[in-house]
């Protein structure tokens, strides 16, 4: 099976080349990479929750509008949480599909997989349908949970004007607010006690944690519970 980051790198090469159907300009690519460096220099992830910290309990609506509570999920075993930016982000969709391919293995290790984005539930429902996901996608409207976790950032005015608006991505419509804030692409593995075992985030959304690494961590938690 091809590694997730290999697929992401291949897509990035096509996307940033500006070929159809992407039609992105070299100036827009330059602006995006400049913003990546700004985020990296900002120390954004200095306050992220880390292994050993307790993940905040939450209750968020899934793609069908049903409320999902973390503490209830933990009664069944470990929980894997993947934060993503939205249905408009092709890199996120690639990752969601890669996680789906690991869904059965995670379920076999008694773990619950969920994804969380700031977009409205209706768009999460479309995400589940389009990517054929078997796991819940929750709405963190206003990025309230991602704020608690320490992974929220705001797009620069230059990014909004020169990239997002030019490409027709209006986050106020997708997310139902005017903050233009997003979560850093992140993945957390939480044990049955609500304690974070693994915390992975990258300000460069083109790079993600391999699902195989997450599966290995979950299996280690399961083995620990048996001993």
N, C-alpha and C positions, 0 to 999 in steps of 0.2 A: 504494500500500500504506500502511495506517495505521501511523503511528509507534508504536514500542513504548511510549514514555512517555505517549502519548495513551491507549492501551489501559489502561495501568496506572492512570492518573488516573481514567478512567471506572470501572474496577473499584473503586478506593478509595472513590469517592463512593457506590457501591451498598453496599459492605461496611460502611462506617462509618455508614451510615444505619440499620443494624439491621434492614433488611427481610429477609424470608424469602429464602433459607434460612440467612442468616448469624446472625441473632439476637444480635448483639453489643450491649452496652449503652453508653450515653454515658460511663459511668464507666470502662469498660474501654478505650474509645477514648482517654479522657483519660490513663489510666495508660500506654498505649502511647506516646503522644506525649511524655509526661514522660520516659519512659525513652529515647526518641530524643534528647532534649535532654541527658540525662545522658551518653549515649555520646558525643555531639558535644563536650561540655565536657571529657570525660575525656582527650582527645587520643589516642584509640584508634589512629588511623591514622598516628600520628607515626613508628612503626617499620615501616611497610609497605615491602616491597621496591619499588624504583622503577626507571624506565628507566635502563639502564646496569648494573644489578645482574645477577648471574647467578642464574637461578631454580634452586632446589635440585633435584637429580635425585631421582626417587622411583620406587617400584614399588608400585602399588596394584591391588586387584582390581576388575574391571569388574562389570557387572550379571550376568554369567554366571560369576563367580568366577575368571576368567582374569586373571593378573597383567599389568599394562600398565606399561612402564618409559618414562619421559620420554626418556631418551637414545636409545632405539630409535625413538621417534616422530620425533625431530629428524633422524634419518638421511633421512627422507622430505621434510623441509621445515619451515616454521614451524609452531608449535603455538599454538592458542587455547585457553585454560583459563578456564572460567567456574565460580566457586565459588557454590553455592547452599545454602539452609538445609535444604530437605527437601521431600518429597512433600506434606506437610501445609500448605506455604506456597503459597497461590494466586498470589501475585506471582511466585514462582520458576517456577511452572508456565507462567505467561504468557510469561516470558522464555525458558524452554527451547523453547517452541513457536516463538517469534520467531527464535531462533537456528537452529532446524530449517529455517525458510524461507530462511535464508542458507547452508544447508549446501552446496548444489550450487555456489554461487558461491565459497565458501571452498575447497572441494575442487578447483575449477577453477584456483584460485590456488596449488595444491599445499600447502595448509595442512591440518592435522589439528585437528578440533574435539573437545574433550572437556569434560565437566562433572564437578565433584567436589562431593560432599556428605559430611557425617559420618554419614549413615544407613547401615544395614546393607545388604549387597549385594542381598538379596531385595527390599527396598523400592526400590532403584535399578532392579531389573528391572521392577518394577511401574511405575515412573516412565517408563521407556523405552516400555513397552507402552501406557500410558494416553495419553502425549503423542505417540506414534508417532514416536519419535526414531530417526534413522539413525546417530547417533554414540554413543560409549561414555559411560557415566556411572560414575564410580569412587567407591569408598568410602574416605574418610579417617577411619576410626573412631578416636575419641579426639582428633580435630582436630590430629594431629601435624604434618601438612604445613601446615595453615593457621597453626599456631603459628610455624613457620619463616618463613612468608611475612609474618606480622605482622598478621593480620586476625581473630584469635579474640577473642571476648568472652563473658562469662557473663551470663546473664539475672539480673536482680535478684530477690530473694525476693518482692517485691511483684508483679512480672510473672509469676512462676511461679504464685503462689497465686491472684491475681485475674484473670489472663487465661488462661494456658496450661491450668491445671488446670480452670478453669471451662469452657473450650471443649473439654476432652477431649483436649488435645495433651500426651501424656506422652513427653517426649524420651528418658527412660531406656529406653523400649520401642523407639522409632524408632532410637535411636543405639547402644543396647547398653551405655551407661554412665550414671553418675549425675552427670555434671559439669554438665549444663544449659548447656553451652557451644556456641556456633555460630560459623560464619565470617561475616564481613561479606560481603554480596553484592559480588562483585569479578570483574573480567575482566582477564586478562593475555594479551598477545601476545608470544611468545618466538621469536627467530630461530633459525636452524639451529645457531648456536654456543651456544645456551642462554642468551643475553642477553635481558633484558626490553626490549622496544621500547615497549610501552604497558602502563601499570598504572593501572587505574581501580577505585575503590572508593567506596562511599557508605554511611555509617551509617544513612541513611534507605533501607531496603530497598524502598520504594515507587518509587524512581527508579533506573533502570539505564542503562548505556551503550547507545546505539542500535547494533544489529547492523551497520547501514550504515557506521558509523564504523570498526568493527572490520574489515570487509571492505576498506575503503579503506587501512587500515594494512597489512594482509596483502598487498594488491596492490603497495603501495610496496616492501615487502620483496622480493617476487618480482622486481620491475623492477630493484631494486638488485643482485640476484644475477645478472641477465642482463648488466648493464653491465660 
